[in-house]
Amino acid sequence: MGWPGAALNSLNSGRAAARAMPTKPTPDMQKWCVDEKGQPRIDKGAENLCMDESEICFIDGFHSKLYYRGYSIEDLANYSTYEETTYLLWHGKLPTRSELSAFSDQLRNNREIPQGAYDLIRAIPRDTHPMEALRTVASYLGNVDPEKGKLGLDSMMPKAIRLTAKLPTVVAALARAREGKEPIRPRSDLSHAANFLYMLSGEVPDKFWERAMDVSLVLYAEHEMNASAFATVVVGSTLSDYYSSIVAGIGALRGPLHGGANEEAMKQFLEIGKPENVDSWFKENVLTGKKRVMGAGHRVYKTYDPRAKIFREYAKKSVEVSRDPKIADIYRVAERLEDLIMGQLCESRGICTNVDYWSGIVYYAMGIPIEQYTPIFAIARIAGWSAHLMEYVARNRILRPRLYYKGLLDVEYVPIERRG
Ligand SMILES: CC(C)(COP(=O)(O)OP(=O)(O)OC[C@H]1O[C@@H](n2cnc3c(N)ncnc32)[C@H](O)[C@@H]1OP(=O)(O)O)[C@@H](O)C(=O)NCCC(=O)NCCS
């Protein structure tokens, strides 16, 4: 029973020391953050932090290569679908015909959202950014999930199926509510991509647009330990619930340095307006350092992002299929700007066009409002977030990095009356 007195003594001695003189921690008090010379060893942006082993995704940023579970992104874009790619990411292997059929049925059968979610969507102010609204509704879906309150790995797969199936319904209903329109209920006879486009517009897309959306979902499905995957896994590593983890991912994806870049890239093309304005815009804004080119630069790719190459082909085909001169003009703006980026920023500084550069043109040609581009990214990326979450939590260790403290210690606590 002697401890309260001891604690008081140490509190008092702390006060006395503080009054004597504030100090700074010595390097050996934070060894994990200093090098052998005692200098801070900071990995700003966690660029070189290799936080775990993984079998999900490999990016070779110097040779324009990307693999999901060992399969090249080119093969997946050519031959796979979002449903199959999601199965691959979650199970580590391509499904057999019957496995794919069962998995697709699970997604189709879970597309509908409860009436409470439709009511919530209607209640969200129309000027709310769709990503912020999506975060709210995704969180609500966790409150009505049949396995709500269950933590840990066992409940993750069924929850991942339910939320992956429902996110397109939420995004489409939010997009329509924003325009004062009633939601369109999901159909179970359409693919994930076609059903999403159907719920947005009320029309079943033709094969080209269905495939363009499907490929875009495949390209956006996964990308190793990016900021949103990291946010998802950080929450999951506390053994929190699946929905809390995914909501963290949605929050991280919203920012313009991450998923929000596809919207910003499109706005930038519209701001430039005409192909003849590109050179002067680039000179005045980018070469002077006033603006970053949105849809260019990447932490990992120091050369062309292979996904951008595929999106570029779809953007080109979208212009041909849509036959809209305005879209053709925007395509030419993007093409000229890309020439400048590749010539003046890519080889010399490793700032090349990335996945978010061309995707917006495809969506624009589909008639999708710009503020829906990042939500589409989220619809796709839930596959990758869930894969990383399940992989990490299966061999879990709480994520808890350190900071180098450069402030003072033992500062005297001055009562508020004496602070001036
Ligand atoms: C993606 C991104 C956040 C990566 O950031 P990062 O690895 O931390 O790189 P930094 O922000 O440290 O940039 C390094 C240098 O390249 C420059 N740079 C990076 N991206 C640039 C861009 N898109 N346009 C112009 N310059 C850029 C920075 O100004 C910086 O220059 P400096 O060394 O002279 O200060 C960054 O490239 C960016 O902001 N891109 C635009 C947004 C975007 O498209 N995001 C989607 C990514 S898929």
The ligand as an SDF file (V2000), in Angstrom:
LIG
                    3D

 48 50  0  0  0  0  0  0  0  0999 V2000
    1.4900   11.1790  -56.1160 C   0  0  0  0  0  0  0  0  0  0  0  0
    2.3410   12.1600  -55.3210 C   0  0  0  0  0  0  0  0  0  0  0  0
    1.5360   12.6070  -54.0970 C   0  0  0  0  0  0  0  0  0  0  0  0
    3.6090   11.4390  -54.8710 C   0  0  0  0  0  0  0  0  0  0  0  0
    4.2200   12.2410  -53.9330 O   0  0  0  0  0  0  0  0  0  0  0  0
    5.7050   12.0000  -53.3760 P   0  0  0  0  0  0  0  0  0  0  0  0
    6.2260   10.6930  -53.7270 O   0  0  0  0  0  0  0  0  0  0  0  0
    5.6480   12.3390  -51.9270 O   0  0  0  0  0  0  0  0  0  0  0  0
    6.5470   13.0720  -54.1620 O   0  0  0  0  0  0  0  0  0  0  0  0
    6.8100   14.5510  -53.6610 P   0  0  0  0  0  0  0  0  0  0  0  0
    5.5240   15.2230  -53.3100 O   0  0  0  0  0  0  0  0  0  0  0  0
    7.8720   14.4830  -52.6040 O   0  0  0  0  0  0  0  0  0  0  0  0
    7.3960   15.1850  -54.9780 O   0  0  0  0  0  0  0  0  0  0  0  0
    8.7540   15.0700  -55.3650 C   0  0  0  0  0  0  0  0  0  0  0  0
    9.0860   16.2030  -56.3230 C   0  0  0  0  0  0  0  0  0  0  0  0
    8.3420   16.0260  -57.5340 O   0  0  0  0  0  0  0  0  0  0  0  0
    7.4630   17.1370  -57.7510 C   0  0  0  0  0  0  0  0  0  0  0  0
    6.1840   16.5970  -58.2140 N   0  0  0  0  0  0  0  0  0  0  0  0
    5.5960   15.4410  -57.7870 C   0  0  0  0  0  0  0  0  0  0  0  0
    4.4540   15.2710  -58.4460 N   0  0  0  0  0  0  0  0  0  0  0  0
    4.3140   16.3070  -59.2940 C   0  0  0  0  0  0  0  0  0  0  0  0
    3.3250   16.6820  -60.2200 C   0  0  0  0  0  0  0  0  0  0  0  0
    2.2270   15.9270  -60.3860 N   0  0  0  0  0  0  0  0  0  0  0  0
    3.4860   17.8060  -60.9360 N   0  0  0  0  0  0  0  0  0  0  0  0
    4.5870   18.5640  -60.7520 C   0  0  0  0  0  0  0  0  0  0  0  0
    5.5760   18.2690  -59.8830 N   0  0  0  0  0  0  0  0  0  0  0  0
    5.4240   17.1580  -59.1550 C   0  0  0  0  0  0  0  0  0  0  0  0
    7.2950   17.8030  -56.3920 C   0  0  0  0  0  0  0  0  0  0  0  0
    6.9770   19.1790  -56.5310 O   0  0  0  0  0  0  0  0  0  0  0  0
    8.6630   17.5850  -55.8020 C   0  0  0  0  0  0  0  0  0  0  0  0
    9.5360   18.5260  -56.3660 O   0  0  0  0  0  0  0  0  0  0  0  0
   10.7510   19.1290  -55.5200 P   0  0  0  0  0  0  0  0  0  0  0  0
   11.6270   17.9620  -55.1900 O   0  0  0  0  0  0  0  0  0  0  0  0
   11.3640   20.1160  -56.4340 O   0  0  0  0  0  0  0  0  0  0  0  0
   10.1230   19.7400  -54.3040 O   0  0  0  0  0  0  0  0  0  0  0  0
    2.7250   13.3780  -56.1900 C   0  0  0  0  0  0  0  0  0  0  0  0
    3.4130   12.9500  -57.3230 O   0  0  0  0  0  0  0  0  0  0  0  0
    1.5110   14.2150  -56.5910 C   0  0  0  0  0  0  0  0  0  0  0  0
    1.1150   15.1050  -55.8420 O   0  0  0  0  0  0  0  0  0  0  0  0
    0.9190   13.9500  -57.7940 N   0  0  0  0  0  0  0  0  0  0  0  0
   -0.2580   14.6540  -58.2200 C   0  0  0  0  0  0  0  0  0  0  0  0
   -1.4870   13.9960  -57.6240 C   0  0  0  0  0  0  0  0  0  0  0  0
   -1.7620   12.6450  -58.2320 C   0  0  0  0  0  0  0  0  0  0  0  0
   -1.8160   12.4920  -59.4310 O   0  0  0  0  0  0  0  0  0  0  0  0
   -1.9980   11.6790  -57.3530 N   0  0  0  0  0  0  0  0  0  0  0  0
   -2.3840   10.3380  -57.7740 C   0  0  0  0  0  0  0  0  0  0  0  0
   -1.3210    9.3440  -57.5000 C   0  0  0  0  0  0  0  0  0  0  0  0
   -1.7860    7.7750  -58.2050 S   0  0  0  0  0  0  0  0  0  0  0  0
  1  2  1  0
  2  3  1  0
  2  4  1  0
  2 36  1  0
  4  5  1  0
  5  6  1  0
  6  7  2  0
  6  8  1  0
  6  9  1  0
  9 10  1  0
 10 11  2  0
 10 12  1  0
 10 13  1  0
 13 14  1  0
 14 15  1  0
 15 16  1  0
 15 30  1  0
 16 17  1  0
 17 18  1  0
 17 28  1  0
 18 19  1  0
 18 27  1  0
 19 20  2  0
 20 21  1  0
 21 22  1  0
 21 27  2  0
 22 23  1  0
 22 24  2  0
 24 25  1  0
 25 26  2  0
 26 27  1  0
 28 29  1  0
 28 30  1  0
 30 31  1  0
 31 32  1  0
 32 33  2  0
 32 34  1  0
 32 35  1  0
 36 37  1  0
 36 38  1  0
 38 39  2  0
 38 40  1  0
 40 41  1  0
 41 42  1  0
 42 43  1  0
 43 44  2  0
 43 45  1  0
 45 46  1  0
 46 47  1  0
 47 48  1  0
M  END
$$$$
